[in-house]
Amino acid sequence: MLGAGTGPTDGPVKDPDDWVTGDQPATDAQKSYLDSLARQAGEQIPADLTKAEASEHIDRLQAATGRDQQGQQDQQG
């Protein structure tokens, strides 16, 4: 589990469902950032996500926590 309940770039955005590598395991960077977002939102997210799933959770949690994609509130790490 990521975000156990405690506390990109300026290019064109491609739908994660259309990613060629979207079904590969989430990267360590995605997992780390998702863990931080999930903790801030007080949510738990499964750790065995694909790249596309992780991206979708990141987008959702950024909106829920007030972090934008450029990390203006907090750096993505």
C-alpha positions in Angstrom: 0.0 0.0 0.0 1.1 3.6 -0.7 0.0 6.5 1.4 -0.9 4.7 4.5 -3.1 7.6 5.7 -0.5 9.8 7.5 0.0 12.8 6.3 5.7 16.8 -15.6 6.6 18.4 -18.3 5.0 21.1 -20.5 4.4 18.8 -23.5 1.1 17.5 -24.9 -0.8 15.3 -22.5 -1.5 11.8 -23.8 -4.3 9.7 -22.2 -2.7 7.1 -20.1 -4.9 4.5 -21.7 -3.1 5.2 -25.0 0.4 4.8 -23.6 2.5 2.1 -25.2 4.1 1.3 -21.9 1.0 2.0 -19.8 0.6 -1.6 -18.7 4.1 -1.8 -17.3 4.7 -1.5 -13.6 4.6 2.0 -12.2 8.1 3.6 -11.9 9.8 4.2 -8.6 9.3 8.0 -9.1 5.6 7.6 -9.7 5.3 5.4 -6.6 7.2 7.8 -4.4 5.2 10.8 -5.5 1.9 8.9 -5.3 2.8 7.8 -1.8 3.3 11.4 -0.8 0.0 12.5 -2.4 -1.9 9.7 -0.9 -0.6 10.4 2.6 -1.5 14.0 2.2 -5.0 13.1 1.1 -5.4 10.4 3.8 -5.9 7.7 1.3 -4.4 4.2 0.7 -3.5 3.2 -2.8 -2.4 -0.3 -3.9 1.4 -0.5 -4.6 1.1 -2.8 -7.6 -0.2 -0.3 -10.1 0.7 0.1 -13.8 2.2 3.3 -15.1 -1.2 4.3 -16.5 -3.0 3.6 -13.2 -0.4 5.5 -11.2 -0.7 8.5 -13.5 -4.5 8.5 -13.2 -4.2 8.4 -9.4 -1.6 11.1 -9.4 -3.9 13.4 -11.5 -6.8 12.8 -9.2 -4.8 13.3 -6.0 -3.2 16.4 -7.3 -6.6 17.9 -7.7 -7.8 16.7 -4.3 -4.7 18.0 -2.5 -4.4 21.3 -4.4 -1.0 20.3 -5.9 -0.7 21.2 -9.6 1.3 19.3 -12.2 4.2 21.7 -11.9 4.4 21.1 -8.2 4.0 24.8 -7.3 2.8 23.9 -3.8 5.3 21.1 -3.3 8.0 19.7 -5.5 7.3 16.3 -7.0 10.6 14.9 -6.0 
